[in-house]
Amino acid sequence: MRLAWATDIHLNFVDEDHVRGSFCPSVRETGAEALLLGGDIAEAPSLVGWLRLLADVLAPLPIYFVLGNHDYYHGSIAPIRAACVALGGPLRWLPGTGPIHLTATAALVGHGGWGDGRLGDFLATPIRINDHVLIKDLAGMERRFLLGAIARLGDEAAASLRRDVTAAIGGGAQRVVVLTHVPPFRAACWHDGRTPPPDSPWLPDFTCGATGDALRAIARDNPAVDIEVLCGHTHGAGQARIRDNLWVQTGGADYGSPGIAGTIDL
């Protein structure tokens, strides 16, 4: 089985003709039997409309997706997630599905994760990102309370992945593909061909330390299971081997030019 994977496609930067005439044909050309979307699909007001368009043009291809930070812009977290659950049909928001057993030995799980402030020094960094202005749940918070809020979002993502990866392994999966948005490890936080040093001011908002801790522990406890993580968020491409059985691909992306980050053969 072949999966096509795209991340950070930001469809709000293009028009419908581009999606119909360029992006969707590029998906078809891969010969994939399903499409994985790794978040930052659009922004909250237009997200559902873009997803429905993709499902219509690519029908009957299943589309498995997670949400990125931009998908919540100009909206609130809970209503956006509820709208994604309600889509149904070929559109499957992965945190709401549990593990998807794609073959007898391979399963897909996912959660977008969050820049959870655990790596680097969130309180000291001069970096300020739009998440904390344009997502209603986070806007206007004092910095110390904001750190608590994003840490809780990271914990929720980690708990979801821990539950679903464990269930996939319990269901017989020998290979688990984990679709996420925010890199779970510093070594996967690629930008311009490099990964940041431990004291980088960008790390707090561009890694999800909680999901990294969860995935590392599962890989350690299940050495016979291969765990392959697909992430994005940084718009820089690269690969990182975390353990013998745990590795991460970070997908590259450019605003205004959505494309395929890669294909996965199961």
C-alpha positions as CSV (number, residue, x, y, z in Angstrom):
1,M,0.0,0.0,0.0
2,R,1.3,3.4,-0.9
3,L,0.5,6.6,1.1
4,A,1.0,10.2,-0.2
5,W,2.0,12.7,2.5
6,A,1.8,16.4,2.4
7,T,2.3,18.9,5.2
8,D,1.9,22.7,5.6
9,I,0.0,23.1,2.4
10,H,-1.6,26.4,3.6
11,L,-4.4,26.3,1.0
12,N,-5.6,29.8,2.1
13,F,-2.5,31.1,0.2
14,V,-3.7,29.6,-3.1
15,D,-7.0,29.5,-5.0
16,E,-9.4,26.7,-6.0
17,D,-8.0,26.4,-9.5
18,H,-4.5,25.7,-8.1
19,V,-5.8,23.0,-5.9
20,R,-7.8,21.4,-8.6
21,G,-5.3,21.8,-11.4
22,S,-2.0,21.3,-9.6
23,F,-2.1,20.0,-6.0
24,C,-4.7,17.3,-6.5
25,P,-3.1,16.0,-9.7
26,S,0.2,15.7,-7.9
27,V,-1.5,13.5,-5.3
28,R,-2.9,11.3,-8.1
29,E,0.5,11.0,-9.8
30,T,2.0,9.3,-6.8
31,G,-0.4,6.3,-7.3
32,A,-1.2,6.5,-3.6
33,E,-4.2,4.7,-2.0
34,A,-4.6,7.3,0.7
35,L,-3.5,10.9,1.4
36,L,-2.0,12.0,4.7
37,L,-2.2,15.7,5.6
38,G,0.1,16.7,8.4
39,G,-1.6,20.0,9.5
40,D,-1.5,23.6,8.5
41,I,-4.1,22.9,5.9
42,A,-5.7,26.3,6.0
43,E,-7.1,28.6,8.7
44,A,-10.2,28.0,10.9
45,P,-12.8,29.9,8.9
46,S,-11.9,28.1,5.6
47,L,-10.6,24.8,6.9
48,V,-13.7,22.6,6.5
49,G,-14.4,24.0,3.1
50,W,-10.9,23.2,1.8
51,L,-11.1,19.7,3.3
52,R,-14.4,19.1,1.6
53,L,-13.0,20.3,-1.7
54,L,-10.1,17.9,-1.5
55,A,-12.4,15.0,-0.7
56,D,-14.6,15.9,-3.7
57,V,-11.7,16.2,-6.2
58,L,-9.8,13.2,-4.9
59,A,-12.7,10.9,-4.3
60,P,-12.8,8.1,-3.4
61,L,-9.3,8.5,-2.0
62,P,-9.3,8.4,1.9
63,I,-7.8,11.5,3.5
64,Y,-6.3,11.0,7.0
65,F,-5.3,14.3,8.6
66,V,-4.2,16.1,11.7
67,L,-4.4,19.8,12.5
68,G,-1.6,22.3,12.8
69,N,-1.4,25.6,14.6
70,H,-2.5,27.6,11.6
71,D,-5.7,25.5,11.3
72,Y,-6.9,27.1,14.6
73,Y,-6.1,30.7,13.6
74,H,-9.2,33.0,14.0
75,G,-11.0,30.2,15.9
76,S,-11.1,28.2,19.0
77,I,-9.7,24.7,19.5
78,A,-12.7,22.7,20.7
79,P,-15.2,23.8,18.0
80,I,-12.6,23.3,15.2
81,R,-11.9,19.8,16.4
82,A,-15.6,19.0,16.7
83,A,-16.1,20.1,13.1
84,C,-13.4,17.8,11.9
85,V,-14.9,14.8,13.8
86,A,-18.2,15.6,12.1
87,L,-16.9,15.5,8.6
88,G,-17.0,11.8,8.2
89,G,-16.8,9.9,4.9
90,P,-13.3,9.9,3.4
91,L,-12.1,12.7,5.7
92,R,-10.7,11.2,8.9
93,W,-9.3,13.3,11.7
94,L,-6.8,10.9,13.2
95,P,-7.1,11.7,16.9
96,G,-10.8,10.9,16.6
97,T,-10.4,7.6,14.9
98,G,-8.0,5.5,17.0
99,P,-5.4,3.5,15.1
100,I,-6.1,2.8,11.5
101,H,-4.8,-0.7,10.5
102,L,-3.8,-0.2,6.9
103,T,-2.3,-3.7,6.4
104,A,-2.0,-6.8,8.5
105,T,1.2,-5.5,10.1
106,A,1.1,-1.7,9.7
107,A,-1.0,0.9,11.4
108,L,-1.5,4.7,11.2
109,V,-2.1,7.0,14.2
110,G,-1.9,10.7,14.6
111,H,-2.2,14.0,16.5
112,G,-1.0,17.4,15.5
113,G,0.9,18.0,18.7
114,W,1.7,21.5,19.9
115,G,4.7,23.8,20.5
116,D,4.5,23.1,24.2
117,G,7.4,25.2,25.6
118,R,9.2,22.2,27.1
119,L,12.4,22.4,25.0
120,G,14.4,25.6,25.2
121,D,13.4,28.5,27.5
122,F,9.9,29.7,26.8
123,L,9.8,32.4,29.4
124,A,13.1,33.9,28.3
125,T,12.8,33.6,24.5
126,P,12.2,36.9,22.6
127,I,10.3,35.0,19.9
128,R,6.6,35.8,19.7
129,I,4.4,33.7,17.4
130,N,0.9,34.3,16.0
131,D,-0.5,31.3,17.8
132,H,-0.7,33.3,21.0
133,V,-2.6,36.1,19.3
134,L,-4.8,34.5,16.7
135,I,-6.0,31.4,18.6
136,K,-8.8,32.5,20.9
137,D,-8.0,30.0,23.6
138,L,-4.5,31.5,24.0
139,A,-4.9,35.2,23.1
140,G,-4.2,37.8,25.8
141,M,-2.6,35.4,28.3
142,E,0.3,36.5,30.5
143,R,3.5,34.6,29.6
144,R,3.6,32.3,32.6
145,F,-0.1,31.3,32.3
146,L,0.4,30.8,28.5
147,L,3.2,28.3,29.3
148,G,0.8,26.3,31.4
149,A,-1.8,26.3,28.7
150,I,0.5,25.1,25.9
151,A,2.1,22.5,28.2
152,R,-1.4,21.1,28.8
153,L,-2.0,21.0,25.1
154,G,1.3,19.1,24.7
155,D,0.3,16.7,27.4
156,E,-3.0,16.0,25.7
157,A,-1.3,15.3,22.4
158,A,1.2,12.9,24.1
159,A,-1.6,11.1,25.9
160,S,-3.5,10.6,22.6
161,L,-0.5,9.3,20.8
162,R,0.5,7.0,23.7
163,R,-3.0,5.5,23.8
164,D,-3.2,5.0,20.0
165,V,0.3,3.7,19.4
166,T,0.0,1.3,22.3
167,A,-3.4,0.1,20.9
168,A,-1.9,-0.3,17.4
169,I,0.9,-2.4,18.8
170,G,-1.6,-4.4,20.8
171,G,-3.5,-5.0,17.6
172,G,-0.5,-6.7,15.9
173,A,1.2,-3.7,14.2
174,Q,4.9,-4.3,13.6
175,R,5.2,-0.9,11.9
176,V,3.4,2.2,13.2
177,V,3.3,5.4,11.1
178,V,2.7,8.5,13.4
179,L,1.4,11.5,11.6
180,T,1.9,14.8,13.5
181,H,2.5,18.4,12.8
182,V,5.0,19.8,15.4
183,P,8.4,18.0,15.5
184,P,8.6,15.8,18.7
185,F,12.4,16.2,19.0
186,R,15.0,18.9,18.6
187,A,16.8,16.6,16.1
188,A,13.7,16.8,13.8
189,C,13.3,20.5,14.0
190,W,14.8,21.1,10.6
191,H,15.1,24.6,9.0
192,D,17.3,25.7,6.2
193,G,19.1,22.3,6.3
194,R,20.0,22.5,10.0
195,T,18.6,21.7,13.4
196,P,18.8,24.2,16.2
197,P,21.1,24.1,19.2
198,P,19.6,23.3,22.7
199,D,19.5,26.9,23.6
200,S,17.7,28.1,20.4
201,P,15.0,30.7,21.1
202,W,12.8,28.9,18.5
203,L,12.7,25.5,20.2
204,P,9.8,26.3,22.7
205,D,7.3,27.0,19.9
206,F,8.6,24.6,17.3
207,T,8.9,21.3,19.2
208,C,6.5,19.2,21.2
209,G,8.6,17.8,24.0
210,A,5.7,15.8,25.5
211,T,5.0,13.8,22.4
212,G,8.7,13.2,22.0
213,D,9.0,11.8,25.5
214,A,6.0,9.5,24.9
215,L,7.3,8.2,21.6
216,R,10.8,7.6,22.9
217,A,9.4,5.6,25.8
218,I,7.1,3.4,23.6
219,A,10.0,2.7,21.2
220,R,12.2,1.8,24.1
221,D,9.6,-0.6,25.5
222,N,8.8,-2.2,22.0
223,P,12.2,-2.7,20.3
224,A,10.7,-5.1,17.7
225,V,8.2,-2.4,16.4
226,D,9.3,0.2,13.9
227,I,7.9,3.7,14.6
228,E,8.1,6.2,11.7
229,V,7.1,9.8,12.5
230,L,6.0,12.3,9.9
231,C,6.0,15.9,10.9
232,G,6.2,19.4,9.5
233,H,5.7,22.9,11.0
234,T,9.2,24.2,10.3
235,H,8.9,24.1,6.5
236,G,12.4,22.5,6.4
237,A,13.0,19.0,5.2
238,G,15.2,16.4,7.0
239,Q,15.4,13.1,8.7
240,A,16.5,12.1,12.2
241,R,17.1,8.7,13.7
242,I,16.2,8.8,17.4
243,R,16.5,5.1,18.2
244,D,17.1,2.0,16.1
245,N,13.4,1.6,15.8
246,L,12.3,5.3,15.9
247,W,12.9,7.8,13.2
248,V,11.4,11.0,12.0
249,Q,10.9,12.6,8.6
250,T,10.2,16.4,8.6
251,G,8.5,17.6,5.5
252,G,9.5,20.7,3.6
253,A,7.0,23.3,2.4
254,D,6.6,26.7,0.7
255,Y,3.8,29.1,1.2
256,G,1.8,29.4,-2.0
257,S,3.1,26.2,-3.5
258,P,1.5,23.2,-1.8
259,G,3.0,19.8,-2.8
260,I,3.8,16.3,-1.8
261,A,6.4,15.9,0.9
262,G,6.9,12.2,0.2
263,T,5.4,8.8,-0.2
264,I,5.3,5.8,2.2
265,D,5.1,2.2,1.0
266,L,3.7,-0.3,3.5
